[in-house]
Amino acid sequence: MKTEYYELAGKKLCIPIAESYSDCMILIKSDRFRLTGKMESTLSILFHSIKPFSSTLLFWLRLSLYKGFLYPFCRFMYERVSKKAQVQISPFTKIGYGFYTGHNICMIVNGATVIGNNVNISQFLNIGTNHNTPAIIGDNVYIGPHVSIVENVKIGSNSSIGAGAVVTKDIPDNATAAGVPAQVLNYNNPGRYVGNRYKYNHEKLRQ
């Protein structure tokens, strides 16, 4: 698995880049682990992919990351699923291990966005830009429903963005922020909401 690095709050944000279908499956397994707390087999994951469309969104998104011989079919399936769910997340978006979507409905994420590891996003999310300079989001971040993230803001690791917030300025590590425009409320519970779900550690759990 190739890794790309991005600067965030003086630290390096490490993002995996799939170079094979095997790499895509590792990413899919990390997403499933966030949901179930178990490292599922490839066969089990393929079985889950038969389920209703909205539940397979991340499966087809991850498979569309690699332009192998299955790319046209995987991209077709992803476009079909995402259209039904009204979700626009480009397969070219840089997304880390353990991506968790609370409800697969009505999300728009600019394709140049960078999303770290173990990030939770929610319904009616909008990450946008008019200048091709969208957000960089750190590790272990929770983003609530109806949040708008505007232009090239940086959201630090272990932070939480409350429902309905409009984020126009950088959010530091370990912060809880909310409001319009979003402001830091406290640093009392870093990574609180992501911590309620299983965290994927690729160094320990990857087989």
C-alpha positions in Angstrom: 0.0 0.0 0.0 1.4 3.3 -1.0 1.2 6.2 1.5 0.9 9.9 0.9 1.6 12.5 3.6 -0.1 15.9 4.3 0.9 18.6 6.7 -1.7 19.1 9.5 -1.0 21.1 12.7 2.7 20.5 12.4 2.3 16.7 12.1 2.1 14.3 9.2 -1.2 13.0 8.2 -0.7 9.6 6.5 -3.2 8.5 3.8 -3.1 5.1 2.2 -3.3 4.9 -1.6 -4.6 1.7 -3.2 -2.3 0.2 -5.9 -4.2 -3.1 -6.3 -7.5 -4.8 -5.6 -5.8 -6.4 -2.6 -5.2 -2.9 -1.3 -8.8 -2.0 -1.9 -10.0 -5.0 0.1 -7.8 -3.9 3.0 -9.5 -0.5 3.0 -12.9 -2.1 2.7 -12.1 -4.4 5.7 -11.0 -1.4 7.7 -14.3 0.3 7.0 -16.2 -2.9 8.0 -14.2 -3.1 11.2 -15.4 0.3 12.2 -18.9 -1.0 11.9 -18.6 -4.5 13.4 -15.4 -4.5 15.5 -14.3 -7.7 13.6 -11.8 -8.4 10.9 -14.1 -10.0 8.4 -13.0 -12.3 5.6 -13.1 -11.3 1.9 -15.9 -13.9 1.4 -18.0 -12.4 4.2 -17.6 -8.9 2.8 -18.5 -10.1 -0.7 -21.7 -11.5 0.8 -22.6 -8.2 2.4 -22.1 -6.5 -0.9 -25.3 -8.2 -2.2 -27.4 -6.3 0.3 -29.5 -3.2 -0.5 -27.7 -0.4 -2.4 -27.1 2.1 0.4 -25.2 -0.4 2.5 -22.7 -1.1 -0.4 -21.7 2.5 -1.0 -18.2 2.3 0.6 -17.6 -1.1 -0.9 -18.0 0.2 -4.5 -16.3 3.5 -3.6 -13.2 1.7 -2.4 -13.1 -0.7 -5.4 -13.2 2.3 -7.7 -9.9 3.6 -6.2 -7.9 1.3 -8.4 -8.0 1.5 -12.2 -7.6 -2.2 -12.9 -9.5 -4.4 -15.3 -12.7 -4.2 -13.1 -12.6 -0.4 -12.9 -15.4 0.3 -15.5 -17.8 -2.1 -13.7 -16.9 -0.9 -10.2 -17.3 2.7 -11.2 -20.6 1.9 -12.9 -21.9 0.2 -9.7 -20.6 3.1 -7.5 -22.3 5.7 -9.7 -25.5 3.7 -9.5 -25.4 3.3 -5.8 -24.3 6.9 -5.1 -27.1 8.3 -7.3 -29.7 6.3 -5.5 -28.4 7.6 -2.1 -27.8 11.1 -3.4 -24.2 10.9 -2.3 -21.3 12.6 -4.3 -17.9 11.4 -3.0 -15.4 11.2 -5.8 -13.4 8.0 -6.0 -10.3 10.3 -6.2 -10.9 11.7 -2.7 -8.0 10.7 -0.4 -9.6 8.8 2.4 -7.7 6.9 5.2 -8.4 3.6 6.9 -11.6 3.0 8.8 -14.0 5.4 7.1 -17.5 5.4 8.7 -20.6 7.0 7.3 -23.5 7.2 9.8 -26.2 7.4 7.2 -25.5 7.0 3.5 -27.7 9.8 2.3 -27.3 13.3 0.9 -23.5 13.9 1.2 -21.3 16.0 -1.1 -17.5 15.9 -0.7 -15.2 17.7 -3.1 -12.9 15.3 -4.9 -9.7 17.1 -3.7 -10.6 16.7 0.0 -8.2 14.8 2.2 -9.9 12.7 5.0 -7.8 11.0 7.6 -8.1 7.6 9.4 -11.1 6.6 11.5 -13.2 9.5 10.5 -17.0 9.6 11.0 -19.2 11.6 8.7 -23.0 12.1 8.8 -25.9 12.8 6.5 -26.4 16.1 4.7 -22.6 16.9 4.9 -21.2 19.4 2.4 -17.5 19.8 1.9 -17.0 22.3 -0.9 -14.8 24.9 -2.5 -14.9 27.4 -5.3 -11.1 27.4 -5.7 -10.1 23.7 -5.7 -8.7 24.1 -2.2 -11.0 22.0 0.0 -10.5 20.8 3.5 -7.9 18.6 5.1 -9.5 16.5 7.9 -7.3 14.8 10.5 -7.5 11.3 12.2 -10.3 10.3 14.6 -12.6 13.1 13.6 -16.4 13.1 14.1 -18.5 15.4 11.8 -22.2 15.6 12.7 -25.3 16.0 10.5 -25.9 19.0 8.3 -22.3 20.3 8.6 -20.8 22.6 5.9 -17.0 22.8 5.6 -16.0 25.7 3.4 -12.7 26.1 1.4 -9.3 25.1 2.6 -9.8 24.8 6.4 -7.9 22.2 8.4 -9.7 20.1 11.0 -7.3 18.8 13.6 -7.2 15.2 14.8 -9.5 13.9 17.6 -11.9 16.8 17.0 -15.7 16.8 16.9 -17.9 19.1 14.7 -21.4 19.6 16.0 -24.6 19.2 14.0 -25.4 22.2 11.7 -22.0 23.8 12.0 -20.5 25.9 9.2 -16.8 25.6 9.4 -14.9 28.5 7.8 -11.7 28.5 9.9 -9.2 25.9 11.1 -10.2 23.7 14.1 -7.3 22.6 16.3 -6.6 19.1 17.6 -8.8 17.7 20.4 -11.5 20.4 20.0 -15.2 20.3 20.1 -16.6 23.0 17.8 -20.2 24.0 16.8 -22.2 27.0 15.6 -22.5 29.3 12.6 -19.7 30.1 12.0 -18.2 27.2 14.0 -16.3 28.1 17.1 -14.4 25.9 19.6 -16.5 25.1 22.6 -14.1 23.1 24.7 -11.2 20.5 24.7 -12.9 18.3 27.3 -13.6 15.1 25.2 -11.1 14.7 22.4 -12.2 12.0 20.0 -15.3 11.3 22.1 -17.8 10.3 19.4 -15.3 8.4 17.3 -14.2 6.6 20.4 -17.7 5.2 20.7 -17.0 3.1 17.6 -14.2 0.6 17.0 -11.0 2.3 15.9 -9.0 0.7 13.2 -5.2 0.5 13.7 -3.7 -0.7 10.4 -0.3 -1.5 12.1 -1.9 -3.9 14.6 -5.0 -5.3 12.8 -3.9 -5.5 9.2 -3.3 -9.1 8.2 
